Amino acid sequence: MTEYRRFYIAKALWFFIVNLTERKNNPVRSKK
C-alpha cells in the first residue's frame, strides 16, 4: 500500500511540475 501511495504522489507531483513549466514556456497557450 505504501508503494502505491508513493507512486501516486510522485505521478501527481510530476504532472504538476510539467503543467507549471508549460505555463512558463507558453504564456499564450495558458491565456485561452
C-alpha positions in Angstrom: 0.0 0.0 0.0 2.8 2.4 0.8 4.5 1.8 -2.5 1.3 2.5 -4.4 0.7 5.7 -2.4 4.3 6.8 -3.1 3.9 6.1 -6.8 0.7 8.1 -6.9 2.2 11.1 -5.1 5.2 11.0 -7.5 2.9 10.9 -10.5 0.9 13.8 -9.2 4.0 15.9 -8.4 5.4 15.2 -11.9 2.2 16.2 -13.6 2.1 19.4 -11.5 5.7 20.3 -12.5 5.0 19.6 -16.2 2.0 21.9 -16.1 3.9 24.6 -14.3 6.8 24.5 -16.8 4.4 24.5 -19.8 2.7 27.6 -18.4 6.0 29.4 -18.0 7.2 28.4 -21.5 3.9 29.0 -23.3 2.1 32.0 -21.8 -0.1 32.3 -24.9 -1.4 28.8 -24.5 -2.5 29.5 -20.9 -4.4 32.6 -22.0 -7.2 30.6 -23.6 
